[in-house]
Amino acid sequence: MSLTSAATLATLDRTGPRRITDLAAVEGVTQPAMTALVRVMEQSGLVERRGDESDKRVTLVCLTEAGASYVRTRRQAGVHAFERLIGELTGDEVEALVAALPALKHLAELESQDREGPKQ
């Protein structure tokens, strides 16, 4: 799976259903490229398109249970990889990481805000 596909699934998991144009802007790709990507992920059973209850003209891309499961599995694999690597650090290095956690959390929040773009 491409990084853009994985990032798009993670965005849908984090923010809920989105328009293709919004997803394209968040992921930094063109609308036609996102349309093609969504089509492939739809054929793979990872996403589905649904109508927007608030605006019948709009179609939203939604994560399926298979897509949500993929995101959870990928995140868990990342957690296990970090656990293994952190286990190889010295005590001082682990303390330095713990001290850096507030700054890292803030960076993640800022990045998330940038990726989500304007609110609907």
N, C-alpha and C positions, 0 to 999 in steps of 0.2 A: 504494500500500500504506500502511496506517495505521502510525503510530509504534508502536502496541502490537503489531501483527503483526511489524514489523521487529525490535522488541525481543525478542519471543518467539522468533523464529528465531535471533537472536544468542545468547540464553540457551541454547537447545538446542545450538547449535554449540559454545558454551563449556563447558557442563556435561554434555552427553549427554542421553539419553532421560529424560523426567520425566513424572510423573503430572499430569493436568489440574489437580488441586487445588493441587499445588506450583507449577505455572506461574502459576495465578491469583494465588497469594500473592506470588510473586516480582514479577509485573508489576502488582500492585495493582489487580486487577479481580475481579469476582465469578466464582464457579465457572461459573454459567450463561453469562456473557459469554465466558469462556475456552473453554467447550465450543463455542459458536457460532463463535468465531474459529478454533478448531482445525478445525472442520468445513469452513469456507471454505478454509483453507490446505490441507486434505486434498484437497478437490475441485480445487484449483489444482496439486496434485502437489508441494507444498513440504514436507509432513509426511505421516507415516503412523502408524497405531496398531499396536502390537505387544504381545503378551503378555509379562509379566514372568516370566523363568525362575525367579526365586526365590519368586514368589507368583502362582500361576495365576489368582487372582481379580483381579489388577491389570492394567490396560492402560496402557502407556507411549506417549507421543507422541515420535516419532523424526523427525529431519531426514532428508529424502530427498536424493539427489545434487543434484536441482534446487534444493532449499532451501539446501544447502551452497554451491552455485554462486552463488545469489542473495546470500548473506551475503558471500562472497569478493568478488563484483563491487561490492557496496555499500561494503565496507571499502576496496577499491582506489580507488574514486571519491573517498572521503574523503581518502585519502593524496594523491592527485593534487591535490585542491583545496588542501590544506595546503601541499604543495610549491610550488604557484604563489603562494600568499599569502606564504609565508616568503621567497620570492625577491624580494618587494617591500619587505622590511624592511631597515633599516640594519644595519651590522655590530654596533653596540652593542645593537640590539634583538634580533638573533639570539643574541648572547652572553647577554643577559638570559634568553632562553628556554632556552638550554642550561643555565644555572645553576638554573633553576626545574624542570628535568626530574625530579630525585629527588622533590621535593614533589608534582609532578603525578602521578608514578607511584604514590606512596603514596595519594593521593586516589583514583585509579582502583582500587587494591586494596581500599580501604575501601568504595567504592561497590559493587564487585563482591561483596564479602562481604555487604553489606546486601541486594542484589538476590537473591542465591542463597538467602538464608534458611537455615533449619535443614537440616543435612545428613541424608541418609537413612541 
